[in-house]
Amino acid sequence: MQNKWVCALVSAVVLLSGSAAAWATENEVNVYSARKEQLIKPLLDKFTQQTGIKTNLITAKADKLLTRLRSEGRNSPADVFITTDAGRLYRAKDADLLQPLKSDVLDNVIPQHLRDKDGYWVGLSQRARVIFYVKDRVSPDVLSTYEDLADPKWSKRICIRGSGNIYNQSLVASMIAEHGEEKTLAWTKSLVKNMARPPQGGDRDQIMAAAAGQCDIAVANTYYYGMMLSGSDAAQKEAANKMGLFWPNQEGRGAHVNVSGAGIAKHAPNKDNALKLIEFLASKDSQSWYAEANIEYPVRGDAEVSQQLKSWGPFKADHLNLSVLGTNNMKAVMLMDQAGWK
């Protein structure tokens, strides 16, 4: 009888070691993050100081982390998944890699449009994808909306990165939500005709190209522009200083915004600690840190923003629920391909 009990115990231990439960501990939380380490590690260290819960951080590109989560399955040690776009958060949810977040704290401080409509993820910081113009060649008076970028007056004057970029996919996904597929396809085709060069490089490269005279306006995320202004790279700072920031669609739906955000992994071994960490990242102090260090807008309205963000003035943001950016992603990619957006 005793031997049977010992065998059963050994079998249970073997089974446990083959699952995420083997990673469970009262004082740890495992984070898979697509954010660069310097943009998240200081907050994780502060969380550990305040709670005594150790954070184990793995950073990689978002798609690699999603692939890793899929391949690890129930054996994954991941508790929290952090990434830089609502489209990728949707992909994680759609692939059944997340579980619902149940938190009155998060529900109370994060606006509904910056959370998944089914409760699988929340936004943690905001950035707007806006228009930048060369100040000595373009007057802001001639700028107005994203829709206006299709006007022939911008022929061969626009710099924007490639169609494979998730930020551009999300922008087009928001256009589909506003105008439908047919009108968005027409807009996308006209935008491609107005590009000054084949898409290449990242957001900073679009601003650099405009400042160098290759185009007159660029489309990019606000935080890249902010990092160029405040960074140590002299060439980037010089280029950014030649550019002005314009908030599109202020008379209508508002500027397109996106988020970095987080969800709890489907098989999180330390689920309670995961929720504590996400609530900490949504706290007022953490949100103000995002604004100061990352030059990103807080998701909560009572958090202090940096002087850099204040200098750009107030703006009206689109309140489209960001889950739609994920549900429309495939349509957006197809339209961009049809329009010849490389």
C-alpha positions as a LaTeX table, in Angstrom:
\begin{tabular}{lrrr}
\hline
Residue & $x$ (\AA) & $y$ (\AA) & $z$ (\AA) \\
\hline
Met1 & 0.00 & 0.00 & 0.00 \\
Gln2 & 2.83 & 2.33 & 0.91 \\
Asn3 & 4.59 & 1.58 & $-2.37$ \\
Lys4 & 1.43 & 2.48 & $-4.29$ \\
Trp5 & 1.23 & 5.80 & $-2.41$ \\
Val6 & 4.90 & 6.54 & $-3.18$ \\
Cys7 & 4.38 & 5.73 & $-6.86$ \\
Ala8 & 1.35 & 7.98 & $-7.03$ \\
Leu9 & 3.28 & 10.80 & $-5.39$ \\
Val10 & 6.19 & 10.41 & $-7.80$ \\
Ser11 & 3.78 & 10.40 & $-10.76$ \\
Ala12 & 2.16 & 13.59 & $-9.52$ \\
Val13 & 5.54 & 15.28 & $-9.17$ \\
Val14 & 6.50 & 14.23 & $-12.71$ \\
Leu15 & 3.23 & 15.58 & $-14.10$ \\
Leu16 & 3.65 & 18.82 & $-12.19$ \\
Ser17 & 7.17 & 19.31 & $-13.47$ \\
Gly18 & 5.84 & 19.09 & $-17.02$ \\
Ser19 & 3.39 & 21.96 & $-16.57$ \\
Ala20 & 3.46 & 25.67 & $-15.83$ \\
Ala21 & 2.63 & 24.89 & $-12.21$ \\
Ala22 & 6.25 & 23.83 & $-11.77$ \\
Trp23 & 7.19 & 27.50 & $-12.18$ \\
Ala24 & 4.78 & 28.74 & $-9.52$ \\
Thr25 & 6.25 & 30.57 & $-6.55$ \\
Glu26 & 4.82 & 32.98 & $-4.02$ \\
Asn27 & 7.48 & 35.63 & $-4.63$ \\
Glu28 & 8.06 & 35.73 & $-8.37$ \\
Val29 & 6.44 & 36.84 & $-11.59$ \\
Asn30 & 7.71 & 36.00 & $-15.08$ \\
Val31 & 7.40 & 38.70 & $-17.73$ \\
Tyr32 & 7.62 & 38.27 & $-21.50$ \\
Ser33 & 8.09 & 41.78 & $-22.87$ \\
Ala34 & 8.39 & 43.19 & $-26.39$ \\
Arg35 & 9.46 & 46.51 & $-24.92$ \\
Lys36 & 13.16 & 47.25 & $-24.80$ \\
Glu37 & 14.60 & 46.39 & $-21.41$ \\
Gln38 & 15.42 & 50.00 & $-20.49$ \\
Leu39 & 11.78 & 50.97 & $-21.13$ \\
Ile40 & 10.32 & 48.49 & $-18.64$ \\
Lys41 & 13.06 & 47.23 & $-16.27$ \\
Pro42 & 13.11 & 50.32 & $-13.99$ \\
Leu43 & 9.40 & 49.86 & $-13.27$ \\
Leu44 & 9.83 & 46.15 & $-12.63$ \\
Asp45 & 12.62 & 46.90 & $-10.17$ \\
Lys46 & 10.40 & 49.40 & $-8.39$ \\
Phe47 & 7.62 & 46.81 & $-8.22$ \\
Thr48 & 10.02 & 44.37 & $-6.56$ \\
Gln49 & 11.13 & 47.02 & $-4.07$ \\
Gln50 & 7.55 & 47.78 & $-3.08$ \\
Thr51 & 6.14 & 44.24 & $-3.00$ \\
Gly52 & 9.08 & 41.88 & $-2.47$ \\
Ile53 & 7.96 & 39.97 & $-5.58$ \\
Lys54 & 10.92 & 39.17 & $-7.84$ \\
Thr55 & 10.45 & 39.85 & $-11.56$ \\
Asn56 & 12.08 & 37.61 & $-14.16$ \\
Leu57 & 12.22 & 39.45 & $-17.48$ \\
Ile58 & 12.57 & 38.04 & $-20.98$ \\
Thr59 & 12.63 & 40.59 & $-23.82$ \\
Ala60 & 12.32 & 39.86 & $-27.53$ \\
Lys61 & 10.42 & 41.00 & $-30.61$ \\
Ala62 & 6.67 & 40.66 & $-30.16$ \\
Asp63 & 6.20 & 38.03 & $-32.87$ \\
Lys64 & 9.01 & 35.90 & $-31.43$ \\
Leu65 & 7.39 & 36.04 & $-28.00$ \\
Leu66 & 4.03 & 35.02 & $-29.46$ \\
Thr67 & 5.68 & 32.09 & $-31.22$ \\
Arg68 & 7.41 & 31.11 & $-28.00$ \\
Leu69 & 4.15 & 31.24 & $-26.03$ \\
Arg70 & 2.47 & 29.01 & $-28.62$ \\
Ser71 & 5.28 & 26.46 & $-28.63$ \\
Glu72 & 5.57 & 26.34 & $-24.83$ \\
Gly73 & 1.84 & 25.83 & $-24.37$ \\
Arg74 & 0.90 & 24.75 & $-20.85$ \\
Asn75 & 4.59 & 24.43 & $-19.97$ \\
Ser76 & 5.19 & 28.15 & $-20.40$ \\
Pro77 & 6.57 & 29.98 & $-17.36$ \\
Ala78 & 5.14 & 33.26 & $-18.68$ \\
Asp79 & 2.82 & 35.18 & $-16.36$ \\
Val80 & 2.59 & 38.56 & $-18.09$ \\
Phe81 & 2.80 & 39.38 & $-21.80$ \\
Ile82 & 3.69 & 43.00 & $-22.62$ \\
Thr83 & 3.79 & 44.37 & $-26.15$ \\
Thr84 & 3.70 & 47.63 & $-28.05$ \\
Asp85 & 0.55 & 47.58 & $-30.16$ \\
Ala86 & $-3.13$ & 46.74 & $-29.77$ \\
Gly87 & $-2.91$ & 44.65 & $-32.94$ \\
Arg88 & $-0.41$ & 42.27 & $-31.35$ \\
Leu89 & $-2.39$ & 42.14 & $-28.12$ \\
Tyr90 & $-5.35$ & 41.07 & $-30.23$ \\
Arg91 & $-3.22$ & 38.39 & $-31.90$ \\
Ala92 & $-2.26$ & 37.00 & $-28.49$ \\
Lys93 & $-5.91$ & 36.88 & $-27.46$ \\
Asp94 & $-7.01$ & 35.41 & $-30.79$ \\
Ala95 & $-4.38$ & 32.66 & $-30.48$ \\
Asp96 & $-5.77$ & 31.77 & $-27.03$ \\
Leu97 & $-2.55$ & 32.81 & $-25.31$ \\
Leu98 & $-4.19$ & 35.10 & $-22.74$ \\
Gln99 & $-6.82$ & 34.79 & $-20.03$ \\
Pro100 & $-9.35$ & 37.39 & $-18.87$ \\
Leu101 & $-8.22$ & 40.09 & $-16.44$ \\
Lys102 & $-10.59$ & 40.58 & $-13.56$ \\
Ser103 & $-9.70$ & 43.76 & $-11.68$ \\
Asp104 & $-11.86$ & 46.57 & $-10.34$ \\
Val105 & $-8.68$ & 48.64 & $-10.07$ \\
Leu106 & $-7.97$ & 48.40 & $-13.80$ \\
Asp107 & $-11.62$ & 48.89 & $-14.73$ \\
Asn108 & $-11.72$ & 52.09 & $-12.70$ \\
Val109 & $-8.52$ & 53.75 & $-13.94$ \\
Ile110 & $-8.16$ & 52.66 & $-17.58$ \\
Pro111 & $-10.72$ & 54.08 & $-20.05$ \\
Gln112 & $-12.88$ & 51.47 & $-21.72$ \\
His113 & $-11.65$ & 52.19 & $-25.25$ \\
Leu114 & $-8.08$ & 51.45 & $-24.13$ \\
Arg115 & $-9.01$ & 47.98 & $-22.87$ \\
Asp116 & $-9.97$ & 44.81 & $-24.69$ \\
Lys117 & $-13.75$ & 44.69 & $-24.96$ \\
Asp118 & $-13.72$ & 41.15 & $-23.54$ \\
Gly119 & $-11.26$ & 41.93 & $-20.76$ \\
Tyr120 & $-8.19$ & 40.05 & $-22.03$ \\
Trp121 & $-5.72$ & 42.96 & $-22.05$ \\
Val122 & $-5.32$ & 46.57 & $-21.00$ \\
Gly123 & $-3.39$ & 49.51 & $-22.39$ \\
Leu124 & $-0.55$ & 50.84 & $-20.23$ \\
Ser125 & 0.71 & 53.81 & $-22.25$ \\
Gln126 & $-0.46$ & 55.73 & $-25.29$ \\
Arg127 & 1.20 & 57.14 & $-28.37$ \\
Ala128 & $-0.40$ & 58.95 & $-31.28$ \\
Arg129 & 0.44 & 58.31 & $-34.94$ \\
Val130 & 0.45 & 61.78 & $-36.40$ \\
Ile131 & 1.73 & 64.02 & $-39.18$ \\
Phe132 & 5.12 & 65.71 & $-38.99$ \\
Tyr133 & 5.94 & 68.54 & $-41.38$ \\
Val134 & 9.14 & 70.34 & $-42.38$ \\
Lys135 & 8.65 & 73.74 & $-40.79$ \\
Asp136 & 10.41 & 75.77 & $-43.48$ \\
Arg137 & 8.58 & 74.07 & $-46.36$ \\
Val138 & 5.07 & 73.33 & $-45.10$ \\
Ser139 & 2.59 & 75.53 & $-43.26$ \\
Pro140 & 0.43 & 73.72 & $-40.69$ \\
Asp141 & $-2.50$ & 75.67 & $-42.14$ \\
Val142 & $-2.56$ & 73.34 & $-45.15$ \\
Leu143 & $-2.72$ & 70.21 & $-42.98$ \\
Ser144 & $-5.99$ & 68.76 & $-41.70$ \\
Thr145 & $-6.74$ & 65.02 & $-41.64$ \\
Tyr146 & $-5.39$ & 61.56 & $-42.42$ \\
Glu147 & $-7.89$ & 61.51 & $-45.26$ \\
Asp148 & $-6.25$ & 64.61 & $-46.76$ \\
Leu149 & $-2.97$ & 62.70 & $-47.22$ \\
Ala150 & $-4.62$ & 61.17 & $-50.30$ \\
Asp151 & $-4.97$ & 64.59 & $-51.95$ \\
Pro152 & $-2.87$ & 65.08 & $-55.13$ \\
Lys153 & $-1.28$ & 68.17 & $-53.58$ \\
Trp154 & 0.89 & 65.74 & $-51.57$ \\
Ser155 & 2.13 & 63.89 & $-54.67$ \\
Lys156 & 5.67 & 62.57 & $-54.04$ \\
Arg157 & 5.81 & 64.49 & $-50.74$ \\
Ile158 & 5.05 & 61.85 & $-48.05$ \\
Cys159 & 7.43 & 59.58 & $-46.13$ \\
Ile160 & 5.94 & 56.61 & $-44.29$ \\
Arg161 & 7.28 & 53.19 & $-43.38$ \\
Gly162 & 6.26 & 49.86 & $-44.94$ \\
Ser163 & 3.00 & 47.96 & $-44.93$ \\
Gly164 & 4.50 & 45.20 & $-42.79$ \\
Asn165 & 4.68 & 47.62 & $-39.88$ \\
Ile166 & 1.98 & 46.96 & $-37.29$ \\
Tyr167 & 1.57 & 50.69 & $-36.53$ \\
Asn168 & 0.61 & 51.39 & $-40.14$ \\
Gln169 & $-1.64$ & 48.34 & $-40.21$ \\
Ser170 & $-3.44$ & 49.68 & $-37.15$ \\
Leu171 & $-3.81$ & 53.12 & $-38.74$ \\
Val172 & $-5.43$ & 51.54 & $-41.80$ \\
Ala173 & $-7.56$ & 49.34 & $-39.53$ \\
Ser174 & $-8.88$ & 52.50 & $-37.87$ \\
Met175 & $-9.67$ & 53.96 & $-41.29$ \\
Ile176 & $-11.68$ & 50.83 & $-42.13$ \\
Ala177 & $-13.65$ & 51.29 & $-38.91$ \\
Glu178 & $-14.41$ & 54.88 & $-39.89$ \\
His179 & $-15.00$ & 54.61 & $-43.64$ \\
Gly180 & $-15.42$ & 50.96 & $-44.60$ \\
Glu181 & $-13.23$ & 48.85 & $-46.87$ \\
Glu182 & $-14.07$ & 50.39 & $-50.26$ \\
Lys183 & $-13.28$ & 53.99 & $-49.28$ \\
Thr184 & $-10.21$ & 52.92 & $-47.31$ \\
Leu185 & $-8.84$ & 51.04 & $-50.31$ \\
Ala186 & $-9.24$ & 54.15 & $-52.45$ \\
Trp187 & $-7.51$ & 56.24 & $-49.78$ \\
Thr188 & $-4.67$ & 53.75 & $-49.48$ \\
Lys189 & $-4.09$ & 53.68 & $-53.25$ \\
Ser190 & $-3.89$ & 57.48 & $-53.33$ \\
Leu191 & $-1.56$ & 57.55 & $-50.33$ \\
Val192 & 0.81 & 55.14 & $-52.10$ \\
Lys193 & 0.86 & 57.44 & $-55.15$ \\
Asn194 & 1.80 & 60.34 & $-52.87$ \\
Met195 & 4.79 & 58.58 & $-51.31$ \\
Ala196 & 8.06 & 60.34 & $-52.03$ \\
Arg197 & 10.04 & 57.09 & $-52.02$ \\
Pro198 & 9.46 & 53.35 & $-51.53$ \\
Pro199 & 8.82 & 52.71 & $-47.82$ \\
Gln200 & 11.99 & 51.96 & $-45.90$ \\
Gly201 & 13.25 & 52.15 & $-42.33$ \\
Gly202 & 11.49 & 52.95 & $-39.10$ \\
Asp203 & 9.62 & 55.99 & $-37.83$ \\
Arg204 & 12.78 & 57.92 & $-37.00$ \\
Asp205 & 13.99 & 57.32 & $-40.56$ \\
Gln206 & 10.86 & 58.98 & $-41.96$ \\
Ile207 & 11.53 & 62.09 & $-39.89$ \\
Met208 & 15.21 & 62.07 & $-40.85$ \\
Ala209 & 14.29 & 61.76 & $-44.53$ \\
Ala210 & 11.86 & 64.67 & $-44.35$ \\
Ala211 & 14.40 & 66.87 & $-42.60$ \\
Ala212 & 16.96 & 65.93 & $-45.29$ \\
Gly213 & 14.63 & 67.10 & $-48.05$ \\
Gln214 & 13.46 & 63.73 & $-49.38$ \\
Cys215 & 9.83 & 64.53 & $-48.54$ \\
Asp216 & 7.82 & 67.31 & $-46.95$ \\
Ile217 & 5.72 & 65.42 & $-44.42$ \\
Ala218 & 6.18 & 62.18 & $-42.49$ \\
Val219 & 3.85 & 59.90 & $-40.57$ \\
Ala220 & 5.27 & 58.59 & $-37.29$ \\
Asn221 & 4.53 & 57.89 & $-33.65$ \\
Thr222 & 4.88 & 60.76 & $-31.21$ \\
Tyr223 & 7.26 & 58.99 & $-28.84$ \\
Tyr224 & 9.87 & 58.42 & $-31.55$ \\
Tyr225 & 9.84 & 62.15 & $-32.25$ \\
Gly226 & 10.13 & 62.87 & $-28.53$ \\
Met227 & 13.07 & 60.51 & $-28.16$ \\
Met228 & 14.83 & 62.18 & $-31.09$ \\
Leu229 & 14.40 & 65.59 & $-29.49$ \\
Ser230 & 15.61 & 64.47 & $-26.06$ \\
Gly231 & 18.18 & 61.86 & $-27.08$ \\
Ser232 & 21.96 & 62.08 & $-27.38$ \\
Asp233 & 22.14 & 61.55 & $-31.15$ \\
Ala234 & 22.99 & 65.00 & $-32.55$ \\
Ala235 & 21.86 & 64.20 & $-36.10$ \\
Gln236 & 18.48 & 62.93 & $-34.92$ \\
Lys237 & 17.99 & 65.93 & $-32.65$ \\
Glu238 & 18.84 & 68.33 & $-35.47$ \\
Ala239 & 16.38 & 66.59 & $-37.79$ \\
Ala240 & 13.59 & 66.56 & $-35.21$ \\
Asn241 & 14.05 & 70.27 & $-34.56$ \\
Lys242 & 13.34 & 70.96 & $-38.23$ \\
Met243 & 9.96 & 69.28 & $-37.90$ \\
Gly244 & 6.62 & 70.38 & $-36.52$ \\
Leu245 & 3.99 & 68.07 & $-35.04$ \\
Phe246 & 0.43 & 68.29 & $-36.37$ \\
Trp247 & $-2.59$ & 66.67 & $-34.72$ \\
Pro248 & $-4.88$ & 65.31 & $-37.48$ \\
Asn249 & $-8.69$ & 65.10 & $-37.46$ \\
Gln250 & $-9.19$ & 67.51 & $-34.58$ \\
Glu251 & $-12.53$ & 68.64 & $-36.01$ \\
Gly252 & $-13.70$ & 65.05 & $-36.32$ \\
Arg253 & $-12.92$ & 61.75 & $-34.62$ \\
Gly254 & $-9.50$ & 62.83 & $-33.35$ \\
Ala255 & $-5.92$ & 61.64 & $-33.80$ \\
His256 & $-5.26$ & 57.92 & $-34.10$ \\
Val257 & $-3.80$ & 56.49 & $-30.88$ \\
Asn258 & $-2.36$ & 53.13 & $-30.01$ \\
Val259 & $-1.04$ & 51.56 & $-26.82$ \\
Ser260 & 1.59 & 49.46 & $-25.26$ \\
Gly261 & $-0.31$ & 47.01 & $-23.11$ \\
Ala262 & $-0.33$ & 43.81 & $-21.12$ \\
Gly263 & $-2.30$ & 40.66 & $-20.49$ \\
Ile264 & $-2.01$ & 37.61 & $-18.26$ \\
Ala265 & $-0.69$ & 34.52 & $-20.03$ \\
Lys266 & $-3.18$ & 31.68 & $-20.51$ \\
His267 & $-1.24$ & 29.25 & $-18.30$ \\
Ala268 & 0.32 & 31.77 & $-15.91$ \\
Pro269 & 1.75 & 29.87 & $-12.93$ \\
Asn270 & 1.77 & 33.05 & $-10.81$ \\
Lys271 & $-1.56$ & 34.55 & $-11.82$ \\
Asp272 & $-2.08$ & 36.59 & $-8.64$ \\
Asn273 & 1.37 & 38.16 & $-8.92$ \\
Ala274 & 0.74 & 38.86 & $-12.59$ \\
Leu275 & $-2.38$ & 40.84 & $-11.75$ \\
Lys276 & $-0.55$ & 42.72 & $-9.01$ \\
Leu277 & 2.15 & 43.70 & $-11.49$ \\
Ile278 & $-0.29$ & 44.93 & $-14.14$ \\
Glu279 & $-2.19$ & 46.94 & $-11.52$ \\
Phe280 & 1.14 & 48.43 & $-10.43$ \\
Leu281 & 1.98 & 49.38 & $-14.02$ \\
Ala282 & $-1.38$ & 51.16 & $-14.20$ \\
Ser283 & $-0.75$ & 53.06 & $-10.96$ \\
Lys284 & $-0.47$ & 56.84 & $-11.00$ \\
Asp285 & 3.27 & 56.87 & $-10.28$ \\
Ser286 & 4.04 & 54.26 & $-12.94$ \\
Gln287 & 1.98 & 56.14 & $-15.49$ \\
Ser288 & 3.88 & 59.34 & $-14.77$ \\
Trp289 & 7.15 & 57.44 & $-15.22$ \\
Tyr290 & 6.03 & 56.29 & $-18.68$ \\
Ala291 & 5.29 & 59.89 & $-19.58$ \\
Glu292 & 8.68 & 61.14 & $-18.38$ \\
Ala293 & 11.03 & 58.32 & $-19.39$ \\
Asn294 & 9.32 & 56.95 & $-22.50$ \\
Ile295 & 7.65 & 60.18 & $-23.67$ \\
Glu296 & 4.34 & 58.34 & $-23.90$ \\
Tyr297 & 0.93 & 59.51 & $-22.82$ \\
Pro298 & $-0.56$ & 57.92 & $-19.69$ \\
Val299 & $-3.71$ & 55.84 & $-20.08$ \\
Arg300 & $-5.17$ & 57.43 & $-16.97$ \\
Gly301 & $-6.14$ & 61.06 & $-16.92$ \\
Asp302 & $-4.91$ & 61.88 & $-13.42$ \\
Ala303 & $-1.25$ & 61.04 & $-14.09$ \\
Glu304 & 1.25 & 63.85 & $-14.57$ \\
Val305 & 2.75 & 64.19 & $-18.06$ \\
Ser306 & 6.26 & 65.29 & $-18.95$ \\
Gln307 & 7.22 & 68.79 & $-20.05$ \\
Gln308 & 7.96 & 67.39 & $-23.50$ \\
Leu309 & 4.41 & 66.10 & $-23.87$ \\
Lys310 & 2.98 & 69.33 & $-22.50$ \\
Ser311 & 4.94 & 71.33 & $-25.07$ \\
Trp312 & 2.98 & 69.65 & $-27.88$ \\
Gly313 & $-0.27$ & 70.97 & $-26.46$ \\
Pro314 & $-3.60$ & 69.26 & $-25.83$ \\
Phe315 & $-5.25$ & 67.20 & $-28.55$ \\
Lys316 & $-8.39$ & 65.25 & $-29.25$ \\
Ala317 & $-7.78$ & 61.50 & $-29.50$ \\
Asp318 & $-9.89$ & 58.98 & $-31.38$ \\
His319 & $-11.92$ & 56.96 & $-28.86$ \\
Leu320 & $-12.35$ & 53.94 & $-31.11$ \\
Asn321 & $-12.09$ & 50.80 & $-28.98$ \\
Leu322 & $-8.63$ & 49.50 & $-29.78$ \\
Ser323 & $-9.86$ & 45.92 & $-30.02$ \\
Val324 & $-11.11$ & 46.95 & $-33.47$ \\
Leu325 & $-7.52$ & 47.47 & $-34.62$ \\
Gly326 & $-7.03$ & 43.74 & $-34.11$ \\
Thr327 & $-10.29$ & 42.57 & $-35.65$ \\
Asn328 & $-9.65$ & 44.75 & $-38.73$ \\
Asn329 & $-5.96$ & 43.86 & $-39.04$ \\
Met330 & $-6.32$ & 41.17 & $-41.69$ \\
Lys331 & $-8.55$ & 43.41 & $-43.80$ \\
Ala332 & $-6.04$ & 46.22 & $-43.44$ \\
Val333 & $-3.13$ & 44.05 & $-44.60$ \\
Met334 & $-5.13$ & 42.87 & $-47.62$ \\
Leu335 & $-6.08$ & 46.42 & $-48.61$ \\
Met336 & $-2.50$ & 47.63 & $-48.26$ \\
Asp337 & $-1.35$ & 44.77 & $-50.48$ \\
Gln338 & $-4.02$ & 45.57 & $-53.08$ \\
Ala339 & $-2.95$ & 49.21 & $-53.07$ \\
Gly340 & 0.68 & 48.28 & $-53.77$ \\
Trp341 & 1.93 & 49.52 & $-50.39$ \\
Lys342 & 5.26 & 47.68 & $-50.06$ \\
\hline
\end{tabular}
